[in-house]
Amino acid sequence: MTTPRKAKDPTKTLLSKSKLHEKYLCDYVLNICSGCRHGCVWCYVPGTPNIRARKKMLAEEVDVSGPQAEWGEYVLYRDKIPAELPGTVERKRKWKQTDKGEGIIGISFHTDAYMDQRAANLATQAVRILTDRGRHVRVLTRAPMNAATHPIRRDPAGRVTVRGVDALANAGDHLTVGSSINSLNNGEVTALERNAPPVEARFAGLKRLNEAGVQTFVSMSPTYPTQSREDLRRLMERIARLDPGVVYHEPINPRGNNFELTVAAAERAGEMELARALTEIQSPSAWREYACRHFQAVQEIGKELGLPIHLWPDKALVKSCEGERKEWLQAWRDRQSPEEFAGRSTPDTPMPEPPARQQSLV
């Protein structure tokens, strides 16, 4: 595992408006860090302004010359969050609240909020500050949420008083915590998410949160073109045991500038079938067919299992389709998430049905 270069993040802005409301996630983001230990090669974050426009700062603080190529090798922590976030929230008079984002604040959608002890302490304090002030918060993490990775509170005498998971439970219905669980194939997952916790650790983390009374969700994203319908079913059966509030899903998108790095990572790890499949879907038509088959399979299996599914079709994918298929995907983009959080309720529109003639994933 790569040991990242670490520093303090000098960024002044804490809360930022977010376009993640388009995915029914949140209207604001609060990133605990810049950079991430996990180093997922398919990650979109190194290509966002948060990283791309700060090359000088990254070079000065953590000696980064290539933010994309070195993703996973640097982390800058926003240590000022506990001191400055209360005032930021209390001074704010006008809050954005879209129909899709519901005014939710997403914590660390550019990094993992609980990737190590330092980040975890900042994340838990941020959750308490925000939820104590009536804000709804969504956290995304792959952490196992055990004593080794989760903060432990101590009293002045050094005695343990509250474990971090219990501190999150105290946030009540103002908090939901999710994990990215996209495949049960550890070889393929490790090849593309080289420093992230293994899949079983992610299941364990959500189980611990559930047991503590914390509402949870799953981001089944991104699924890989090597996954058959039966692979998706086995994964979703495991997810169903966790009884999540919602399961978001999207297939991997080959349109990013980092996709060649993704194929190369699969090859380096000896996952040649995955590398071949990823190469094939770089063709627009192949990507369209694979993505639609995965979306259809996940929708159908989710319905059979009684899972609250919400599909995330990419704008470019919708645009590339025609007729009933295009209408089906656009309907998912327009349909409220079934997650009962932050005032949401079950959508009053039926689940959009895929075209009957569409070939199902085998």
Contacts in CASP RR format, 6 or more apart in sequence:
PFRMAT RR
TARGET T0000
AUTHOR 0000-0000-0000
METHOD contacts of the structure
MODEL  1
MTTPRKAKDPTKTLLSKSKLHEKYLCDYVLNICSGCRHGCVWCYVPGTPN
IRARKKMLAEEVDVSGPQAEWGEYVLYRDKIPAELPGTVERKRKWKQTDK
GEGIIGISFHTDAYMDQRAANLATQAVRILTDRGRHVRVLTRAPMNAATH
PIRRDPAGRVTVRGVDALANAGDHLTVGSSINSLNNGEVTALERNAPPVE
ARFAGLKRLNEAGVQTFVSMSPTYPTQSREDLRRLMERIARLDPGVVYHE
PINPRGNNFELTVAAAERAGEMELARALTEIQSPSAWREYACRHFQAVQE
IGKELGLPIHLWPDKALVKSCEGERKEWLQAWRDRQSPEEFAGRSTPDTP
MPEPPARQQSLV
1 194 0 8 1.000
1 195 0 8 1.000
2 37 0 8 1.000
2 39 0 8 1.000
2 72 0 8 1.000
2 73 0 8 1.000
2 194 0 8 1.000
2 195 0 8 1.000
4 35 0 8 1.000
4 37 0 8 1.000
4 72 0 8 1.000
4 73 0 8 1.000
4 74 0 8 1.000
4 75 0 8 1.000
5 62 0 8 1.000
5 63 0 8 1.000
5 64 0 8 1.000
5 73 0 8 1.000
5 74 0 8 1.000
5 75 0 8 1.000
6 62 0 8 1.000
6 74 0 8 1.000
6 75 0 8 1.000
6 76 0 8 1.000
6 77 0 8 1.000
7 61 0 8 1.000
7 62 0 8 1.000
7 74 0 8 1.000
7 75 0 8 1.000
7 76 0 8 1.000
7 77 0 8 1.000
8 61 0 8 1.000
8 76 0 8 1.000
8 77 0 8 1.000
8 78 0 8 1.000
8 79 0 8 1.000
9 33 0 8 1.000
9 34 0 8 1.000
9 61 0 8 1.000
9 76 0 8 1.000
9 77 0 8 1.000
9 78 0 8 1.000
9 79 0 8 1.000
10 57 0 8 1.000
10 61 0 8 1.000
10 76 0 8 1.000
11 34 0 8 1.000
11 78 0 8 1.000
14 30 0 8 1.000
14 78 0 8 1.000
14 81 0 8 1.000
14 84 0 8 1.000
14 85 0 8 1.000
14 88 0 8 1.000
15 28 0 8 1.000
15 29 0 8 1.000
15 30 0 8 1.000
15 88 0 8 1.000
15 89 0 8 1.000
15 92 0 8 1.000
15 105 0 8 1.000
16 28 0 8 1.000
16 29 0 8 1.000
16 30 0 8 1.000
16 31 0 8 1.000
17 27 0 8 1.000
17 28 0 8 1.000
17 96 0 8 1.000
18 25 0 8 1.000
18 26 0 8 1.000
18 27 0 8 1.000
18 28 0 8 1.000
18 29 0 8 1.000
18 106 0 8 1.000
18 109 0 8 1.000
20 26 0 8 1.000
20 27 0 8 1.000
20 29 0 8 1.000
20 101 0 8 1.000
20 106 0 8 1.000
20 109 0 8 1.000
21 27 0 8 1.000
21 98 0 8 1.000
21 100 0 8 1.000
21 101 0 8 1.000
22 100 0 8 1.000
22 333 0 8 1.000
23 100 0 8 1.000
23 248 0 8 1.000
23 312 0 8 1.000
24 100 0 8 1.000
24 101 0 8 1.000
24 248 0 8 1.000
24 310 0 8 1.000
24 336 0 8 1.000
24 337 0 8 1.000
24 339 0 8 1.000
25 101 0 8 1.000
25 104 0 8 1.000
25 106 0 8 1.000
25 109 0 8 1.000
25 138 0 8 1.000
25 248 0 8 1.000
26 101 0 8 1.000
26 102 0 8 1.000
26 103 0 8 1.000
26 104 0 8 1.000
26 105 0 8 1.000
26 106 0 8 1.000
26 109 0 8 1.000
26 138 0 8 1.000
27 95 0 8 1.000
27 96 0 8 1.000
27 97 0 8 1.000
27 98 0 8 1.000
27 101 0 8 1.000
27 102 0 8 1.000
27 103 0 8 1.000
27 104 0 8 1.000
27 105 0 8 1.000
28 96 0 8 1.000
28 103 0 8 1.000
28 104 0 8 1.000
28 105 0 8 1.000
28 106 0 8 1.000
29 105 0 8 1.000
29 106 0 8 1.000
29 107 0 8 1.000
29 108 0 8 1.000
29 109 0 8 1.000
29 110 0 8 1.000
30 81 0 8 1.000
30 85 0 8 1.000
30 105 0 8 1.000
30 106 0 8 1.000
30 107 0 8 1.000
30 108 0 8 1.000
30 126 0 8 1.000
30 130 0 8 1.000
31 50 0 8 1.000
31 78 0 8 1.000
31 107 0 8 1.000
31 108 0 8 1.000
31 109 0 8 1.000
31 110 0 8 1.000
31 111 0 8 1.000
32 77 0 8 1.000
32 78 0 8 1.000
32 81 0 8 1.000
32 107 0 8 1.000
32 108 0 8 1.000
32 111 0 8 1.000
32 113 0 8 1.000
32 119 0 8 1.000
32 122 0 8 1.000
32 123 0 8 1.000
32 126 0 8 1.000
33 75 0 8 1.000
33 76 0 8 1.000
33 77 0 8 1.000
33 78 0 8 1.000
33 108 0 8 1.000
33 110 0 8 1.000
33 111 0 8 1.000
33 115 0 8 1.000
33 119 0 8 1.000
33 122 0 8 1.000
34 50 0 8 1.000
34 51 0 8 1.000
34 54 0 8 1.000
34 58 0 8 1.000
34 75 0 8 1.000
34 76 0 8 1.000
34 78 0 8 1.000
34 110 0 8 1.000
34 111 0 8 1.000
35 45 0 8 1.000
35 51 0 8 1.000
35 71 0 8 1.000
35 72 0 8 1.000
35 74 0 8 1.000
35 75 0 8 1.000
35 76 0 8 1.000
35 110 0 8 1.000
35 111 0 8 1.000
36 43 0 8 1.000
36 45 0 8 1.000
36 71 0 8 1.000
36 72 0 8 1.000
36 75 0 8 1.000
36 110 0 8 1.000
36 111 0 8 1.000
36 112 0 8 1.000
36 115 0 8 1.000
37 72 0 8 1.000
37 75 0 8 1.000
37 112 0 8 1.000
37 115 0 8 1.000
37 116 0 8 1.000
37 195 0 8 1.000
38 72 0 8 1.000
38 112 0 8 1.000
38 115 0 8 1.000
38 142 0 8 1.000
38 193 0 8 1.000
38 194 0 8 1.000
38 195 0 8 1.000
38 196 0 8 1.000
39 71 0 8 1.000
39 72 0 8 1.000
39 73 0 8 1.000
39 193 0 8 1.000
39 194 0 8 1.000
39 195 0 8 1.000
39 196 0 8 1.000
40 71 0 8 1.000
40 192 0 8 1.000
40 193 0 8 1.000
40 194 0 8 1.000
40 196 0 8 1.000
41 71 0 8 1.000
41 192 0 8 1.000
41 193 0 8 1.000
41 194 0 8 1.000
41 258 0 8 1.000
41 261 0 8 1.000
41 262 0 8 1.000
41 265 0 8 1.000
42 192 0 8 1.000
42 222 0 8 1.000
42 252 0 8 1.000
42 258 0 8 1.000
42 259 0 8 1.000
42 262 0 8 1.000
43 71 0 8 1.000
43 258 0 8 1.000
44 256 0 8 1.000
44 258 0 8 1.000
45 51 0 8 1.000
45 71 0 8 1.000
45 110 0 8 1.000
45 111 0 8 1.000
46 52 0 8 1.000
46 67 0 8 1.000
46 68 0 8 1.000
46 71 0 8 1.000
46 258 0 8 1.000
47 67 0 8 1.000
47 68 0 8 1.000
47 257 0 8 1.000
47 258 0 8 1.000
48 110 0 8 1.000
50 110 0 8 1.000
51 58 0 8 1.000
51 67 0 8 1.000
51 110 0 8 1.000
52 67 0 8 1.000
55 64 0 8 1.000
55 66 0 8 1.000
55 67 0 8 1.000
58 64 0 8 1.000
58 67 0 8 1.000
58 74 0 8 1.000
58 76 0 8 1.000
59 65 0 8 1.000
61 76 0 8 1.000
62 74 0 8 1.000
62 75 0 8 1.000
62 76 0 8 1.000
64 70 0 8 1.000
64 73 0 8 1.000
64 74 0 8 1.000
68 257 0 8 1.000
68 258 0 8 1.000
68 261 0 8 1.000
69 261 0 8 1.000
72 195 0 8 1.000
75 111 0 8 1.000
75 115 0 8 1.000
75 116 0 8 1.000
75 119 0 8 1.000
77 118 0 8 1.000
77 119 0 8 1.000
77 122 0 8 1.000
78 122 0 8 1.000
79 122 0 8 1.000
81 122 0 8 1.000
81 125 0 8 1.000
81 126 0 8 1.000
81 129 0 8 1.000
82 122 0 8 1.000
82 125 0 8 1.000
82 126 0 8 1.000
82 129 0 8 1.000
85 125 0 8 1.000
85 126 0 8 1.000
85 129 0 8 1.000
85 130 0 8 1.000
86 129 0 8 1.000
86 133 0 8 1.000
89 129 0 8 1.000
89 130 0 8 1.000
89 133 0 8 1.000
89 135 0 8 1.000
90 133 0 8 1.000
95 103 0 8 1.000
96 103 0 8 1.000
97 103 0 8 1.000
99 336 0 8 1.000
100 336 0 8 1.000
100 337 0 8 1.000
101 342 0 8 1.000
102 136 0 8 1.000
102 341 0 8 1.000
102 342 0 8 1.000
102 343 0 8 1.000
102 344 0 8 1.000
103 135 0 8 1.000
103 136 0 8 1.000
103 342 0 8 1.000
104 136 0 8 1.000
104 137 0 8 1.000
104 138 0 8 1.000
104 341 0 8 1.000
104 342 0 8 1.000
105 130 0 8 1.000
105 135 0 8 1.000
105 136 0 8 1.000
105 137 0 8 1.000
105 138 0 8 1.000
106 137 0 8 1.000
106 138 0 8 1.000
106 139 0 8 1.000
106 140 0 8 1.000
107 113 0 8 1.000
107 123 0 8 1.000
107 126 0 8 1.000
107 127 0 8 1.000
107 137 0 8 1.000
107 138 0 8 1.000
107 139 0 8 1.000
107 140 0 8 1.000
108 119 0 8 1.000
108 123 0 8 1.000
108 139 0 8 1.000
108 140 0 8 1.000
108 141 0 8 1.000
109 140 0 8 1.000
111 119 0 8 1.000
112 119 0 8 1.000
112 140 0 8 1.000
112 141 0 8 1.000
112 142 0 8 1.000
112 143 0 8 1.000
112 196 0 8 1.000
113 119 0 8 1.000
113 120 0 8 1.000
113 123 0 8 1.000
113 139 0 8 1.000
113 140 0 8 1.000
113 141 0 8 1.000
114 120 0 8 1.000
114 123 0 8 1.000
114 139 0 8 1.000
114 141 0 8 1.000
114 143 0 8 1.000
114 145 0 8 1.000
114 149 0 8 1.000
114 150 0 8 1.000
115 141 0 8 1.000
115 142 0 8 1.000
115 143 0 8 1.000
116 149 0 8 1.000
117 149 0 8 1.000
117 151 0 8 1.000
120 143 0 8 1.000
120 149 0 8 1.000
120 150 0 8 1.000
120 151 0 8 1.000
120 164 0 8 1.000
121 151 0 8 1.000
123 139 0 8 1.000
123 141 0 8 1.000
124 151 0 8 1.000
124 164 0 8 1.000
124 167 0 8 1.000
124 168 0 8 1.000
126 137 0 8 1.000
127 137 0 8 1.000
127 139 0 8 1.000
127 167 0 8 1.000
127 168 0 8 1.000
127 171 0 8 1.000
127 175 0 8 1.000
128 167 0 8 1.000
128 170 0 8 1.000
128 171 0 8 1.000
130 137 0 8 1.000
130 174 0 8 1.000
131 137 0 8 1.000
131 171 0 8 1.000
131 172 0 8 1.000
131 174 0 8 1.000
131 175 0 8 1.000
134 174 0 8 1.000
135 174 0 8 1.000
136 174 0 8 1.000
136 175 0 8 1.000
136 341 0 8 1.000
136 342 0 8 1.000
137 171 0 8 1.000
137 174 0 8 1.000
137 175 0 8 1.000
137 176 0 8 1.000
138 175 0 8 1.000
138 176 0 8 1.000
138 177 0 8 1.000
138 178 0 8 1.000
138 217 0 8 1.000
138 341 0 8 1.000
139 175 0 8 1.000
139 176 0 8 1.000
139 177 0 8 1.000
139 178 0 8 1.000
140 177 0 8 1.000
140 178 0 8 1.000
140 179 0 8 1.000
140 180 0 8 1.000
140 219 0 8 1.000
141 177 0 8 1.000
141 178 0 8 1.000
141 179 0 8 1.000
142 179 0 8 1.000
142 180 0 8 1.000
142 196 0 8 1.000
142 197 0 8 1.000
142 201 0 8 1.000
142 202 0 8 1.000
143 149 0 8 1.000
143 150 0 8 1.000
143 197 0 8 1.000
143 201 0 8 1.000
143 202 0 8 1.000
143 205 0 8 1.000
144 197 0 8 1.000
144 201 0 8 1.000
144 202 0 8 1.000
144 204 0 8 1.000
144 205 0 8 1.000
144 208 0 8 1.000
145 165 0 8 1.000
145 204 0 8 1.000
145 205 0 8 1.000
145 208 0 8 1.000
145 209 0 8 1.000
146 204 0 8 1.000
146 205 0 8 1.000
146 208 0 8 1.000
147 163 0 8 1.000
150 163 0 8 1.000
150 164 0 8 1.000
150 165 0 8 1.000
151 164 0 8 1.000
151 167 0 8 1.000
152 160 0 8 1.000
152 162 0 8 1.000
152 163 0 8 1.000
152 164 0 8 1.000
153 160 0 8 1.000
153 161 0 8 1.000
153 162 0 8 1.000
153 163 0 8 1.000
153 164 0 8 1.000
153 167 0 8 1.000
154 160 0 8 1.000
154 161 0 8 1.000
155 161 0 8 1.000
165 208 0 8 1.000
165 209 0 8 1.000
165 212 0 8 1.000
165 214 0 8 1.000
166 212 0 8 1.000
168 175 0 8 1.000
168 177 0 8 1.000
168 209 0 8 1.000
168 212 0 8 1.000
168 214 0 8 1.000
169 212 0 8 1.000
169 213 0 8 1.000
169 214 0 8 1.000
171 214 0 8 1.000
172 214 0 8 1.000
172 215 0 8 1.000
173 215 0 8 1.000
173 341 0 8 1.000
175 214 0 8 1.000
175 215 0 8 1.000
176 214 0 8 1.000
176 215 0 8 1.000
176 216 0 8 1.000
176 217 0 8 1.000
176 245 0 8 1.000
176 339 0 8 1.000
176 341 0 8 1.000
177 206 0 8 1.000
177 209 0 8 1.000
177 214 0 8 1.000
177 215 0 8 1.000
177 216 0 8 1.000
177 217 0 8 1.000
178 206 0 8 1.000
178 209 0 8 1.000
178 216 0 8 1.000
178 217 0 8 1.000
178 218 0 8 1.000
178 219 0 8 1.000
178 244 0 8 1.000
179 202 0 8 1.000
179 205 0 8 1.000
179 206 0 8 1.000
179 216 0 8 1.000
179 218 0 8 1.000
179 219 0 8 1.000
180 202 0 8 1.000
180 218 0 8 1.000
180 219 0 8 1.000
180 220 0 8 1.000
180 221 0 8 1.000
181 199 0 8 1.000
181 202 0 8 1.000
181 203 0 8 1.000
181 206 0 8 1.000
181 218 0 8 1.000
181 219 0 8 1.000
181 220 0 8 1.000
181 235 0 8 1.000
181 239 0 8 1.000
182 189 0 8 1.000
182 219 0 8 1.000
182 220 0 8 1.000
182 221 0 8 1.000
182 222 0 8 1.000
182 223 0 8 1.000
182 224 0 8 1.000
182 235 0 8 1.000
183 189 0 8 1.000
183 199 0 8 1.000
183 223 0 8 1.000
183 224 0 8 1.000
183 227 0 8 1.000
183 231 0 8 1.000
183 235 0 8 1.000
184 199 0 8 1.000
184 231 0 8 1.000
184 234 0 8 1.000
184 235 0 8 1.000
184 238 0 8 1.000
185 224 0 8 1.000
185 226 0 8 1.000
185 227 0 8 1.000
185 231 0 8 1.000
186 198 0 8 1.000
186 199 0 8 1.000
187 269 0 8 1.000
187 271 0 8 1.000
188 224 0 8 1.000
188 226 0 8 1.000
188 266 0 8 1.000
188 271 0 8 1.000
188 274 0 8 1.000
189 196 0 8 1.000
189 198 0 8 1.000
189 199 0 8 1.000
190 198 0 8 1.000
190 269 0 8 1.000
191 265 0 8 1.000
191 266 0 8 1.000
191 268 0 8 1.000
191 269 0 8 1.000
191 270 0 8 1.000
191 271 0 8 1.000
191 274 0 8 1.000
192 224 0 8 1.000
192 262 0 8 1.000
192 265 0 8 1.000
192 266 0 8 1.000
192 274 0 8 1.000
194 265 0 8 1.000
203 238 0 8 1.000
203 242 0 8 1.000
206 216 0 8 1.000
206 218 0 8 1.000
206 242 0 8 1.000
206 244 0 8 1.000
207 242 0 8 1.000
209 216 0 8 1.000
210 216 0 8 1.000
210 242 0 8 1.000
210 243 0 8 1.000
215 245 0 8 1.000
215 341 0 8 1.000
216 242 0 8 1.000
216 244 0 8 1.000
216 245 0 8 1.000
217 244 0 8 1.000
217 245 0 8 1.000
217 246 0 8 1.000
217 247 0 8 1.000
217 248 0 8 1.000
217 339 0 8 1.000
218 239 0 8 1.000
218 242 0 8 1.000
218 244 0 8 1.000
218 246 0 8 1.000
218 247 0 8 1.000
218 248 0 8 1.000
219 248 0 8 1.000
220 235 0 8 1.000
220 236 0 8 1.000
220 239 0 8 1.000
220 247 0 8 1.000
220 248 0 8 1.000
220 249 0 8 1.000
220 298 0 8 1.000
221 248 0 8 1.000
221 249 0 8 1.000
221 250 0 8 1.000
221 312 0 8 1.000
222 250 0 8 1.000
222 251 0 8 1.000
222 252 0 8 1.000
222 253 0 8 1.000
223 232 0 8 1.000
223 249 0 8 1.000
223 250 0 8 1.000
223 251 0 8 1.000
223 252 0 8 1.000
223 294 0 8 1.000
223 298 0 8 1.000
224 251 0 8 1.000
224 252 0 8 1.000
224 274 0 8 1.000
224 277 0 8 1.000
224 278 0 8 1.000
225 251 0 8 1.000
225 252 0 8 1.000
225 277 0 8 1.000
225 278 0 8 1.000
225 280 0 8 1.000
225 281 0 8 1.000
225 290 0 8 1.000
226 273 0 8 1.000
226 274 0 8 1.000
226 277 0 8 1.000
227 235 0 8 1.000
227 294 0 8 1.000
228 361 0 8 1.000
228 362 0 8 1.000
229 297 0 8 1.000
229 301 0 8 1.000
229 360 0 8 1.000
229 361 0 8 1.000
229 362 0 8 1.000
232 294 0 8 1.000
232 297 0 8 1.000
232 298 0 8 1.000
232 301 0 8 1.000
232 361 0 8 1.000
233 301 0 8 1.000
236 247 0 8 1.000
236 298 0 8 1.000
236 301 0 8 1.000
236 302 0 8 1.000
236 305 0 8 1.000
236 307 0 8 1.000
237 305 0 8 1.000
239 247 0 8 1.000
239 307 0 8 1.000
240 305 0 8 1.000
240 306 0 8 1.000
240 307 0 8 1.000
244 307 0 8 1.000
244 308 0 8 1.000
245 308 0 8 1.000
245 338 0 8 1.000
245 339 0 8 1.000
245 340 0 8 1.000
245 341 0 8 1.000
246 308 0 8 1.000
246 309 0 8 1.000
246 310 0 8 1.000
246 337 0 8 1.000
246 338 0 8 1.000
246 339 0 8 1.000
247 302 0 8 1.000
247 307 0 8 1.000
247 308 0 8 1.000
247 309 0 8 1.000
247 310 0 8 1.000
248 310 0 8 1.000
248 311 0 8 1.000
248 312 0 8 1.000
248 337 0 8 1.000
249 294 0 8 1.000
249 295 0 8 1.000
249 298 0 8 1.000
249 309 0 8 1.000
249 310 0 8 1.000
249 311 0 8 1.000
249 312 0 8 1.000
250 311 0 8 1.000
250 312 0 8 1.000
250 313 0 8 1.000
250 314 0 8 1.000
251 290 0 8 1.000
251 291 0 8 1.000
251 294 0 8 1.000
251 295 0 8 1.000
252 262 0 8 1.000
252 278 0 8 1.000
252 281 0 8 1.000
253 287 0 8 1.000
253 314 0 8 1.000
254 262 0 8 1.000
254 278 0 8 1.000
254 281 0 8 1.000
254 282 0 8 1.000
254 287 0 8 1.000
255 287 0 8 1.000
255 314 0 8 1.000
255 316 0 8 1.000
259 278 0 8 1.000
259 282 0 8 1.000
262 278 0 8 1.000
263 275 0 8 1.000
263 278 0 8 1.000
263 279 0 8 1.000
266 272 0 8 1.000
266 274 0 8 1.000
266 275 0 8 1.000
266 278 0 8 1.000
267 275 0 8 1.000
280 286 0 8 1.000
281 287 0 8 1.000
281 290 0 8 1.000
284 320 0 8 1.000
287 317 0 8 1.000
288 317 0 8 1.000
288 320 0 8 1.000
288 321 0 8 1.000
291 313 0 8 1.000
291 314 0 8 1.000
291 317 0 8 1.000
292 317 0 8 1.000
292 321 0 8 1.000
292 325 0 8 1.000
292 329 0 8 1.000
292 354 0 8 1.000
292 358 0 8 1.000
293 358 0 8 1.000
293 359 0 8 1.000
293 360 0 8 1.000
293 361 0 8 1.000
294 361 0 8 1.000
295 311 0 8 1.000
295 313 0 8 1.000
295 329 0 8 1.000
295 332 0 8 1.000
295 354 0 8 1.000
296 354 0 8 1.000
296 358 0 8 1.000
296 360 0 8 1.000
296 361 0 8 1.000
297 360 0 8 1.000
297 361 0 8 1.000
298 309 0 8 1.000
298 311 0 8 1.000
299 309 0 8 1.000
299 311 0 8 1.000
299 351 0 8 1.000
299 354 0 8 1.000
300 360 0 8 1.000
301 307 0 8 1.000
302 309 0 8 1.000
303 309 0 8 1.000
303 351 0 8 1.000
308 338 0 8 1.000
308 339 0 8 1.000
309 338 0 8 1.000
309 351 0 8 1.000
310 332 0 8 1.000
310 335 0 8 1.000
310 337 0 8 1.000
310 338 0 8 1.000
310 339 0 8 1.000
311 329 0 8 1.000
311 332 0 8 1.000
312 332 0 8 1.000
313 329 0 8 1.000
313 330 0 8 1.000
313 332 0 8 1.000
313 333 0 8 1.000
315 333 0 8 1.000
317 329 0 8 1.000
318 326 0 8 1.000
318 329 0 8 1.000
318 330 0 8 1.000
318 333 0 8 1.000
321 329 0 8 1.000
323 355 0 8 1.000
324 355 0 8 1.000
325 354 0 8 1.000
325 355 0 8 1.000
325 358 0 8 1.000
327 352 0 8 1.000
328 352 0 8 1.000
328 353 0 8 1.000
328 354 0 8 1.000
328 355 0 8 1.000
331 352 0 8 1.000
332 352 0 8 1.000
335 347 0 8 1.000
335 349 0 8 1.000
335 351 0 8 1.000
335 352 0 8 1.000
336 344 0 8 1.000
336 347 0 8 1.000
336 349 0 8 1.000
337 344 0 8 1.000
337 347 0 8 1.000
338 346 0 8 1.000
338 347 0 8 1.000
340 346 0 8 1.000
END
